[in-house]
Amino acid sequence: MTSIVIPAHNEGRVIGRLLDALLTESPAPGPDIVVVCNGCTDDTAAVAAARGPRVRVVEIPSPSKHQALRVGDEHARGFPRLYVDADVVVGAADVRALADALAGSPALLAAAPGRDIPLTGCAWPVRAYYRVWQLLPAVREGLFGRGVIAVTEPGHARLAALPPLMADDLAASLAFAPEERRVVDSARVVVLPPRTWGDLIKRRIRAATSSAELEGFQAAQSAGPAAPPPSARTGTGDLRALLRAQPRLLPGVLVFVVAALAARRGSRKAIRSGDFSTWLRDESSRQG
């Protein structure tokens, strides 16, 4: 039985659209769906429970995604297992495509869907940023930034060994070698982007801070001379290669660089103080 774990903190405005997509065209009993409401002060639990008995709702007092994932594991019933963010939209057919991909290749431990980012209604710098971001090799090939990761039972054991990290999806992606993970383009997920420049910078500060935490963990794990740990950072070489292939992207690349510099400045204080728990959440992507 495929299990789906959805950690949700105050996602009452958006979780209904995800659950409706998962339940539509999914005959009973369908996948095992567990929504873990962590530290919610809104109606997330009520919205999820209103979808009927096919959705099991678990509530915990702490607003912790990591704890919500672990509690979800305790309640989930089967494999493959999907971890799905409450603010994305993925359908039942896409879940089946991911499960089929994992079942069809014994060497495959983790998979994620192709990513659709609707940019209508976003400020032009946000549109310019994402047009560049989506073309970067690490972004195209990694499992992060999709809000959905599916794993087999051995893949789950790999993830369970990771410490609690803010960059949980990036850490999960890098935990698997390229031949152990796959982006399944026949499955799709809709990732709602921030609509404003300010909310984009919030996301990028969070990404910069969490990447620093992950790199610190990787450095602590390395003992003596060793190959550099896997990374998904974008280098100047990536941007130069993109411009050589598509010179018309120059304005977008400039926006991308400005966003990266702003995020670096914004994350500096958190990194210095070791604050890897403050979650800068953009609300514009959660508007109706």
For each residue, the residues with C-beta under 8 A, 3 or more apart:
1: 29 31 32 77 78
2: 31 32 78 79 80 81 82 95 96 99
3: 31 32 33 34 76 77 78 79 80 81 82
4: 22 31 32 33 34 76 81 82 84 95
5: 34 36 69 72 73 76 81 82 83 84
6: 15 18 33 34 35 36 72 83 84 85 86
7: 36 38 65 68 69 72 83 85 86
8: 11 15 35 36 37 38 40 44 48 68 86
9: 37 38 39 40 44 63 65 68
10: 39 40 41 42 44
11: 8 14 15 40 42 44 86 87 286
12: 15 40 42 43 44 46 47
13: 42 286 288
14: 11 17 18 86 87 192 286
15: 6 8 11 12 18 19 35 44 47 48 86 87
16: 19 20 47 48 50 51
17: 14 20 21 89
18: 6 14 15 21 22 84 86 87 88 89 90
19: 15 16 22 23 33 35 48 51 55
20: 16 17 23 24 51
21: 17 18 24 89 90 91 92
22: 4 18 19 26 31 33 90 91 92 95
23: 19 20 26 30 33 51 52 54 55 92
24: 20 21 91 92
25: 91 92 93
26: 22 23 30 31 92 95
27: 30
28: 54
29: 1 32 54
30: 23 26 27 33 54 92
31: 1 2 3 4 22 26 82 92 95
32: 1 2 3 4 29 56 76 77 78
33: 3 4 6 19 22 23 30 54 55 56
34: 3 4 5 6 56 58 72 75 76
35: 6 8 15 19 44 45 48 55 56 57 58 86
36: 5 6 7 8 58 59 60 68 69 71 72 75
37: 8 9 40 44 45 48 57 58 59 60 68
38: 7 8 9 59 60 62 63 64 65 67 68 71
39: 9 10 60 61 62 63 64
40: 8 9 10 11 12 37 44 45 59 63
41: 10
42: 10 11 12 13
43: 12 46 47
44: 8 9 10 11 12 15 35 37 40 47 48 86
45: 35 37 40 48 49 57 59
46: 12 43 49 50
47: 12 15 16 43 44 50 51
48: 8 15 16 19 35 37 44 45 51 55 57
49: 45 46 55 57
50: 16 46 47
51: 16 19 20 23 47 48 54 55
52: 23 55
53:
54: 23 28 29 30 33 51
55: 19 23 33 35 48 49 51 52
56: 32 33 34 35 75
57: 35 37 45 48 49
58: 34 35 36 37 71 72 75
59: 36 37 38 40 45
60: 36 37 38 39 64 67 68 71
61: 39
62: 38 39 67
63: 9 38 39 40
64: 38 39 60 67 68 164
65: 7 9 38 68 69 168
66: 69 70 164 165 168
67: 38 60 62 64 70 71
68: 7 8 9 36 37 38 60 64 65 71 72
69: 5 7 36 65 66 72 73 83 168
70: 66 67 73 74
71: 36 38 58 60 67 68 74 75
72: 5 6 7 34 36 58 68 69 75 76 83
73: 5 69 70 76 81 156 160
74: 70 71
75: 34 36 56 58 71 72
76: 3 4 5 32 34 72 73 81
77: 1 3 32
78: 1 2 3 32 81
79: 2 3 151 152 153 156
80: 2 3 98 99 102 103 150 151 152
81: 2 3 4 5 73 76 78 150 151 153 156
82: 2 3 4 5 31 95 98 148 149 150 151
83: 5 6 7 69 72 148 149 150 151
84: 4 5 6 18 88 90 147 148
85: 6 7 88 147 148
86: 6 7 8 11 14 15 18 35 44
87: 11 14 15 18 147 192 285 286
88: 18 84 85 146 147 148 189 190 191 192
89: 17 18 21 189 190 192
90: 18 21 22 84 94 95 113 147 148 187 188 189 190
91: 21 22 24 25 94 95 188
92: 21 22 23 24 25 26 30 31 95 96
93: 25 96 97 187
94: 90 91 97 98 113 187 188 189
95: 2 4 22 26 31 82 90 91 92 98 99 150 187
96: 2 92 93 99 100
97: 93 94 100 101 113 184 186 187
98: 80 82 94 95 101 102 111 112 113 148 150 184 187
99: 2 80 95 96 102 103 150
100: 96 97 103 104
101: 97 98 104 105 108 111 182 184 187
102: 80 98 99 105 108 109 110 111 150 151 152
103: 80 99 100
104: 100 101 108
105: 101 102 108 182
106:
107: 179 180
108: 101 102 104 105 111 152 180 181 182
109: 102 151 152 154 155 158 176 180 181
110: 102 143 149 150 151 152 155 158 172 173 175 176 180 181 182
111: 98 101 102 108 143 149 150 151 181 182 183 184 187
112: 98 143 146 148 149 150 173 181 182 183 184 189
113: 90 94 97 98 146 148 183 184 185 187 188 189
114: 183 184 185 186 187 188 189
115: 134 145 146 188 189 191
116: 188 189 190 191
117: 130 134 190 191 192 193
118: 190 192 193
119: 122 126 127 130 131 193
120:
121: 195
122: 119 126 127 130 193 194 195 196
123: 126 127 195 196 197
124: 127 128
125: 128 129 197 200 255 259
126: 119 122 123 129 130 193 194 195 196 197 200
127: 119 122 123 124 130 131
128: 124 125 131 132 251 252 255 256
129: 125 126 132 133 200 252 255 256 259
130: 117 119 122 126 127 133 134 193
131: 119 127 128 134 135 249 252
132: 128 129 135 136 239 242 249 252 253 255 256
133: 129 130 136 139 256
134: 115 117 130 131 139 140
135: 131 132 139 140 242 246 249
136: 132 133 139 140 234 238 242
137: 140 141 238
138: 141 142 231 232 233 234 238
139: 133 134 135 136 142 145 232
140: 134 135 136 137 183
141: 137 138 178 183
142: 138 139 145 170 173 174 232
143: 110 111 112 146 149 169 172 173 176 181 183
144: 167 169 170 172 173 232
145: 115 139 142 169 191
146: 88 112 113 115 143 149 169 189 191
147: 84 85 87 88 90 169 189 191
148: 82 83 84 85 88 90 98 112 113 189
149: 82 83 110 111 112 143 146 169 172 173
150: 80 81 82 83 95 98 99 102 110 111 112
151: 79 80 81 82 83 102 109 110 111 155 156 158 159
152: 79 80 102 108 109 110 155 156
153: 79 81 156 157
154: 109 157 158
155: 109 110 151 152 158 159 176 180
156: 73 79 81 151 152 153 159 160
157: 153 154 160 161
158: 109 110 151 154 155 161 162 175 176
159: 151 155 156 162 172 175
160: 73 156 157
161: 157 158
162: 158 159 165 168 171 172 175
163: 217
164: 64 66 168
165: 66 162 168 171 210 213 214 217 276
166: 206 209 210 213 276 277 279
167: 144 170 171 207 210 211 213 214
168: 65 66 69 162 164 165 171 172
169: 143 144 145 146 147 149 172 173
170: 142 144 167 173 174 210 211 214 232
171: 162 165 167 168 174 175 214 217
172: 110 143 144 149 159 162 168 169 175 176
173: 110 112 142 143 144 149 169 170 176 181 232
174: 142 170 171 214 229 230 231 232
175: 110 158 159 162 171 172
176: 109 110 143 155 158 172 173 180 181
177: 180 181
178: 141 181
179: 107
180: 107 108 109 110 155 176 177
181: 108 109 110 111 112 143 173 176 177 178
182: 101 105 108 110 111 112
183: 111 112 113 114 140 141 143
184: 97 98 101 111 112 113 114 187
185: 113 114 188
186: 97 114
187: 90 93 94 95 97 98 101 111 113 114 184
188: 90 91 94 113 114 115 116 185
189: 88 89 90 94 112 113 114 115 116 146 147 148
190: 88 89 90 116 117 118
191: 88 115 116 117 145 146 147
192: 14 87 88 89 117 118 285 286
193: 117 118 119 122 126 130 200 285
194: 122 126 199 200 202 203 282 284 285
195: 121 122 123 126 199 284 285 287
196: 122 123 126 199 200 282 284
197: 123 125 126 200 201
198: 201 202
199: 194 195 196 202 203 282 283 284 285
200: 125 126 129 193 194 196 197 203 204 259 282
201: 197 198 204 205 259 262 263 266
202: 194 198 199 205 206 280 281 282
203: 194 199 200 206 207 280 282
204: 200 201 207 208 259 260 262 263 266
205: 201 202 208 209 262 263 266 267 270 280
206: 166 202 203 209 210 267 279 280
207: 167 203 204 210 211 263
208: 204 205 211 212 260 263 264 266 267
209: 166 205 206 212 213 267 270 271 275 276
210: 165 166 167 170 206 207 213 214 276
211: 167 170 207 208 214 215 232 233
212: 208 209 215 216 267 271
213: 165 166 167 209 210 216 217 276
214: 165 167 170 171 174 210 211 217 218
215: 211 212 218 219 229 231
216: 212 213 219 220
217: 163 165 171 213 214 220 221
218: 214 215 221 222 229
219: 215 216 222 229
220: 216 217
221: 217 218 229
222: 218 219 226 229
223: 226
224:
225:
226: 222 223
227:
228: 231
229: 174 215 218 219 221 222
230: 174
231: 138 174 215 228
232: 138 139 142 144 170 173 174 211
233: 138 211
234: 136 138 238 239 260
235: 238 239
236: 239 240
237: 240 241
238: 136 137 138 234 235 241 242
239: 132 234 235 236 242 243 253 256 257
240: 236 237 243 244
241: 237 238 244 245
242: 132 135 136 238 239 245 246 249 253
243: 239 240 246 247 249 250 253
244: 240 241 247
245: 241 242
246: 135 242 243 249
247: 243 244 250
248:
249: 131 132 135 242 243 246 252 253
250: 243 247 253 254
251: 128 254 255
252: 128 129 131 132 249 255 256
253: 132 239 242 243 249 250 256 257
254: 250 251 257 258
255: 125 128 129 132 251 252 258 259
256: 128 129 132 133 239 252 253 259 260
257: 239 253 254 260 261
258: 254 255 261 262
259: 125 129 200 201 204 255 256 262 263
260: 204 208 234 256 257 263 264
261: 257 258 264 265
262: 201 204 205 258 259 265 266
263: 201 204 205 207 208 259 260 266 267
264: 208 260 261 267 268
265: 261 262 268
266: 201 204 205 208 262 263 269
267: 205 206 208 209 212 263 264 270 271
268: 264 265 271 272
269: 266 272 273 275
270: 205 209 267 273 275 276 278
271: 209 212 267 268 274 275
272: 268 269
273: 269 270
274: 271
275: 209 269 270 271 278
276: 165 166 209 210 213 270
277: 166
278: 270 275
279: 166 206
280: 202 203 205 206
281: 202
282: 194 196 199 200 202 203 285 286
283: 199 286 287
284: 194 195 196 199 287
285: 87 192 193 194 195 199 282
286: 11 13 14 87 192 282 283
287: 195 283 284
288: 13
